[in-house]
Amino acid sequence: MVWIDYERAERFGKLLGAHLRGASIDGFTDPRYYPPPTSSRETIAMYFLVMVALDHRLSRPGRPYEGLVEGEFFHGADLLYRLGRKILDEDPKFFTAERLSKITAKDIELLFSAPKPEGGIAKPPDPHVRASLLRDLGIKLSKLFDGLAYKIIVESGGFLRKGVGKGFIDLLKVFTAYQDPVEKKPFLLAKFLERRGVLPIADPQNKEVPVDNHLARIAVRTGIVRVDGELLEKIAAGIPFTPEEDVIVRYAARIAYKVASAAGGVDPFVMDDLLWQFGRKCCTRDAPTCKAGCSEGCRRIGGCAGDSCIFAPICRAVREPLYMVSEHRFIDTWWY
């Protein structure tokens, strides 16, 4: 059984809103990961369209995706985007519809691999899937949008939702990479492009938090999404979810975060900034702050209150250990 605890979601949002008051907002201009501020709108739109399409399930159990680039260590999405920026500098034609339509699994392995600190090479999982997603992207960009990523924004008029399938989120669904029923990648892309000034959103009321495994885990543990019975047992036992079960839990989380956003007066995209980092650094899968103590990484993002986490006052799992579960297991997907 899955349902939304609206009262707890409102308390969660107010707590988060107080925490974020006055916080700086990431403009996604770090030169290690993203195109320069002087880049054209097309370059920025295409770069993020491609990189978000590739950005799913990079680390697998026992096989973290982490390595060195020019002597600096990167993990997960940080490594992916660091390598993406390197490609943009060294081979910008990679980010064209023509090149994308011909990408192979071997290309993905070659371009998005990095040496591990302990030796060996960190490679992205399922390179054949990622290559297929990029070929689909390149072919459909050429046929439907004259090969231009920015044309998607032009056709949307800056609306996330417009008419029957004419908003930015809906237009993206022609691409296989962006067909997650809970729309994680579409809203993540919208967040990036809005911050970079390329997508001025005309209907901010239609923003949603892009829900991945980190945000689903936080929602279940805090109790803003209530998962009980058989599904809770499946999470605790590490039994894989069906696609339908994954959608149910993540969609409930999306609604709960929308409630929290309204209660706390926090933009859903700004909320996502903290929650994604919070899931990676604080409310981690195996060693959450409330059990392992506050790490330096969690302190750095402002996720600590003393030696516990900022959500401890409202967290269900803190008071009911039965709900201190890992996360629902749904690994073999390109949705998020």
Buried (B, 14 or more C-beta within 10 A) or exposed (E): EBEBBBEBBBBBBBBBBEBBEEEEEEEBEEEEBBBEEEBEBBBBBBBBBBBBBBBBBBBEEEEBBBBBBEEEEBBBBBBBBBBBBBBBEEEBEBBBBEBBBEBBBEBBBEBBBBEBEEEEEBBBBBBEBBBBBBBBBBBBBBEBBEBBBBBBBEBBBBBBBBEEEEBBBBBBBBBBBBBBBBBBBBBBBBBBBBBBEBBEBBBEEBBBBBBBBBBBBBBBBBBBBBBEEEBBEBBBEEEEBEEEBBBBBBBBBBBBBBBBBBBBEBBBBBBBBBBBBBBBBBBBBEEBBBEEEBBEBBBEBBBBBEEBBBBBEBBBBBEEEEBBBBBBBBEEBBBB
